[in-house]
Amino acid sequence: QVRLVESGGGSVQPGGSLRLSCAASGVNFKIATMGWYRQAPGKERELVAEITSGGSTNYADAVKGRFTISRDNAMTRVYLQMNSLQPEDTDVYSCKTNYDGRSWWGKGTLVTVSS
C-alpha cells in the first residue's frame, strides 16, 4: 500500500517562505515521478511541480523562479521549497505519484499566505 504524508504547511506573510515535505512509503521511490499539486476550494487541482526519477523537473508558470522541487531517494522524500509566497499561493498542497497502475495522493497540507 502506497502512503504519502505531507508536512510543513502553515501560515506565512506575503514574501515569506515555507518548505513542504512528502514522505513516501510502499513505492519503489527511486523510479517514481513525484509531483506537488494544489487546490483551492471550488477550483480544479493543478500541478505545481514534478520531478522524475532522473531529477528532471517541471513547474507551473505561476511558480517558476519561486518554488523548487527536490527529492531525497535515501529518505524517500520529496520537498517543495516555496519562496516569495503570495496570497494567491494559498491552497492545500498535495503530493502525488503514479504507481502500480494508479495515482496515489496524500491528504495534503494547508498553506495560507496572508498579512
C-alpha positions as semicolon CSV with decimal commas, in nm:
position;residue;x (nm);y (nm);z (nm)
1;Q;0,000;0,000;0,000
2;V;0,141;0,334;-0,109
3;R;0,131;0,603;0,154
4;L;0,216;0,970;0,106
5;V;0,228;1,202;0,405
6;E;0,277;1,575;0,364
7;S;0,406;1,817;0,625
8;G;0,540;2,169;0,651
9;G;0,234;2,376;0,573
10;G;0,131;2,674;0,779
11;S;0,064;3,045;0,777
12;V;0,312;3,295;0,642
13;Q;0,312;3,660;0,543
14;P;0,349;3,767;0,179
15;G;0,711;3,741;0,073
16;G;0,778;3,462;0,319
17;S;0,897;3,106;0,265
18;L;0,789;2,756;0,354
19;R;0,934;2,413;0,285
20;L;0,692;2,128;0,230
21;S;0,791;1,766;0,272
22;C;0,625;1,447;0,146
23;A;0,726;1,115;0,298
24;A;0,657;0,818;0,071
25;S;0,628;0,451;0,159
26;G;0,512;0,138;-0,021
27;V;0,655;0,254;-0,354
28;N;0,982;0,198;-0,537
29;F;1,073;0,559;-0,475
30;K;1,390;0,561;-0,684
31;I;1,192;0,511;-1,007
32;A;0,885;0,714;-0,917
33;T;0,795;1,051;-1,063
34;M;0,674;1,265;-0,776
35;G;0,454;1,569;-0,801
36;W;0,317;1,851;-0,590
37;Y;-0,033;1,974;-0,667
38;R;-0,251;2,240;-0,512
39;Q;-0,620;2,304;-0,490
40;A;-0,827;2,591;-0,356
41;P;-1,194;2,546;-0,258
42;G;-1,413;2,536;-0,567
43;K;-1,119;2,520;-0,805
44;E;-0,955;2,243;-1,006
45;R;-0,645;2,078;-0,864
46;E;-0,340;2,200;-1,054
47;L;0,015;2,080;-1,095
48;V;0,268;2,291;-0,909
49;A;0,588;2,097;-0,979
50;E;0,706;1,748;-1,054
51;I;1,037;1,565;-1,054
52;T;1,129;1,247;-1,238
53;S;1,346;0,963;-1,116
54;G;1,634;1,118;-1,308
55;G;1,589;1,456;-1,146
56;S;1,423;1,638;-1,434
57;T;1,179;1,899;-1,314
58;N;0,871;2,073;-1,445
59;Y;0,699;2,377;-1,293
60;A;0,376;2,562;-1,336
61;D;0,435;2,904;-1,490
62;A;0,290;3,071;-1,179
63;V;0,566;2,934;-0,955
64;K;0,871;2,932;-1,182
65;G;1,162;3,110;-1,019
66;R;0,998;3,100;-0,675
67;F;0,944;2,730;-0,598
68;T;1,197;2,447;-0,613
69;I;1,115;2,076;-0,605
70;S;1,378;1,827;-0,492
71;R;1,398;1,467;-0,380
72;D;1,598;1,252;-0,140
73;N;1,586;0,892;-0,259
74;A;1,759;0,762;0,054
75;M;1,493;0,919;0,274
76;T;1,212;0,853;0,020
77;R;1,105;1,215;0,048
78;V;1,021;1,488;-0,196
79;Y;1,038;1,854;-0,099
80;L;0,891;2,179;-0,222
81;Q;1,081;2,493;-0,125
82;M;0,848;2,788;-0,167
83;N;0,990;3,140;-0,164
84;S;0,835;3,481;-0,224
85;L;0,496;3,346;-0,132
86;Q;0,192;3,548;-0,231
87;P;-0,172;3,538;-0,120
88;E;-0,266;3,360;-0,442
89;D;-0,044;3,070;-0,334
90;T;-0,290;2,993;-0,053
91;D;-0,408;2,638;-0,115
92;V;-0,399;2,281;0,007
93;Y;-0,080;2,126;-0,130
94;S;-0,079;1,753;-0,200
95;C;0,183;1,503;-0,301
96;K;0,114;1,256;-0,581
97;T;0,275;0,961;-0,754
98;N;0,164;0,711;-1,016
99;Y;0,243;0,353;-0,920
100;D;0,108;0,007;-0,986
101;G;-0,135;0,135;-1,247
102;R;-0,300;0,412;-1,048
103;S;-0,247;0,752;-0,890
104;W;-0,179;0,786;-0,521
105;W;-0,238;1,105;-0,324
106;G;-0,152;1,233;0,018
107;K;-0,410;1,408;0,232
108;G;-0,247;1,745;0,179
109;T;-0,112;2,027;0,388
110;L;-0,261;2,375;0,405
111;V;-0,056;2,680;0,310
112;T;-0,201;3,018;0,398
113;V;-0,036;3,339;0,282
114;S;-0,185;3,645;0,444
115;S;-0,083;3,970;0,606
